[in-house]
């Protein structure tokens, strides 16, 4: 029973690790181009947070005596590269990117909430604590996207269309 719960926790941590790694690719693209200048510093900050989140999650996997999944990591990296390129075909690329970023942050929030419950149920308060710290930063980024980036992006696209 405990081994099965550990396997699930490790699997979910690997999912979170792959998600963070894929978002590194997306955020690197956002920092390079396609993001309104007013948002660049926040995206740079979140890129650094995301890199740190990947390290923190990898540490949680190691804490359980496991290693991160090469397959999930490769799939996440490929997805992140594809997602970073996907909207470039559209005139409203910046809006599509902002919507995608907001959705990604909320997926991360849900994932870390599930991980906190799983880690607590498994009896590992340290992993739950790490996930709480990551969750707080993801919630702040999602709120910023909702409050600042989405409205700013829509305004910029409308201004340039005129």
C-alpha positions in Angstrom: 0.0 0.0 0.0 2.7 2.5 1.0 4.8 1.5 -2.1 1.8 2.1 -4.4 1.2 5.6 -2.9 4.9 6.3 -3.2 4.8 5.3 -6.9 1.8 7.6 -7.5 3.5 10.5 -5.7 6.7 10.0 -7.7 4.7 9.8 -10.9 2.9 13.1 -10.1 6.2 14.8 -9.2 7.6 13.6 -12.5 4.6 15.2 -14.2 5.2 18.4 -12.4 8.9 18.3 -13.3 8.2 17.8 -17.0 5.6 20.6 -16.8 8.2 23.0 -15.3 10.8 22.0 -17.9 8.3 22.5 -20.7 7.4 25.9 -19.4 11.1 26.9 -19.3 11.1 26.7 -23.1 7.9 28.7 -23.4 9.1 31.4 -21.0 12.4 31.7 -22.8 10.5 32.4 -26.0 8.3 34.9 -24.2 11.4 36.7 -22.9 13.0 36.8 -26.4 10.1 38.0 -28.4 6.3 38.4 -28.7 5.8 39.7 -25.2 4.9 43.4 -24.6 7.9 45.3 -23.3 6.0 46.2 -20.2 5.7 42.5 -19.3 9.3 41.4 -20.0 10.7 41.8 -16.5 7.8 39.7 -14.9 8.4 37.0 -17.5 12.1 37.0 -16.8 11.4 36.7 -13.1 9.0 33.8 -13.6 11.5 32.1 -15.9 14.0 32.1 -13.0 11.2 30.9 -10.6 10.3 28.1 -13.0 13.9 27.0 -13.3 14.1 26.9 -9.5 10.7 25.0 -9.3 12.1 22.3 -11.6 15.2 21.9 -9.3 12.9 21.8 -6.2 10.7 19.1 -7.7 13.7 17.2 -8.8 14.9 17.4 -5.2 11.6 16.0 -4.0 11.9 13.0 -6.4 15.4 12.4 -5.1 14.2 12.6 -1.5 12.0 9.6 -2.3 15.0 7.7 -3.7 14.0 8.0 -7.3 15.1 9.9 -10.4 13.1 12.1 -12.8 11.5 10.3 -15.7 13.6 10.8 -18.9 10.5 10.0 -21.0 8.3 12.5 -19.3 11.0 15.1 -19.4 11.5 14.6 -23.1 7.8 14.8 -23.8 7.5 17.9 -21.7 10.4 19.6 -23.5 9.0 18.7 -26.9 5.6 20.1 -25.8 7.1 23.2 -24.5 9.0 23.8 -27.8 5.9 23.2 -29.8 3.8 25.4 -27.5 6.3 28.2 -27.8 6.0 28.1 -31.6 2.3 27.3 -32.0 0.7 30.7 -32.0 3.2 32.4 -34.3 1.0 31.8 -37.3 -1.7 34.1 -36.1 -2.1 37.9 -36.1 -3.2 37.9 -32.5 -0.2 35.7 -31.4 0.3 37.8 -28.2 -3.3 37.3 -27.1 -3.1 33.6 -27.7 0.2 33.4 -25.9 -1.3 35.3 -22.9 -4.3 33.0 -22.8 -2.1 29.9 -23.0 0.2 31.2 -20.3 -2.8 31.8 -18.0 -4.1 28.3 -18.6 -0.7 26.8 -18.0 -0.3 28.6 -14.6 -3.7 27.3 -13.5 -2.8 23.8 -14.5 0.3 24.1 -12.4 -1.8 25.4 -9.5 -4.1 22.4 -9.7 -1.2 20.1 -9.9 0.6 21.5 -6.9 -2.6 21.4 -4.9 -2.9 17.7 -5.7 0.7 17.1 -4.8 0.3 18.8 -1.4 -2.5 16.5 -0.5 -0.7 13.4 -1.8 2.5 14.3 0.0 0.7 14.9 3.3 -1.3 11.6 2.8 2.0 9.8 2.1 3.5 11.3 5.3 6.1 13.6 3.8 5.6 17.1 5.2 8.8 18.3 3.5 7.6 17.6 0.0 4.2 19.2 0.9 6.1 22.3 2.1 8.1 22.5 -1.1 5.0 22.2 -3.2 3.3 24.9 -1.1 6.2 27.3 -1.8 6.0 26.6 -5.5 2.2 26.9 -5.4 2.4 30.4 -3.9 4.6 31.6 -6.8 2.4 30.0 -9.4 -0.7 31.7 -7.8 1.1 35.1 -7.9 2.0 34.6 -11.6 -1.5 33.5 -12.5 -2.9 36.6 -10.7 -0.5 38.9 -12.5 -1.4 37.3 -15.8 -5.1 37.9 -15.1 -4.6 41.4 -13.8 -1.8 42.8 -15.9 -0.7 40.7 -18.9 -4.0 39.7 -20.4 -5.5 43.3 -20.4 -2.2 44.8 -21.5 -1.8 42.3 -24.3 -5.3 42.8 -25.6 -4.8 46.6 -25.6 -1.5 46.3 -27.5 -3.0 44.1 -30.2 -6.0 46.4 -30.6 -3.8 49.5 -30.8 -1.6 47.9 -33.5 -4.6 46.7 -35.5 -5.9 50.3 -35.8 
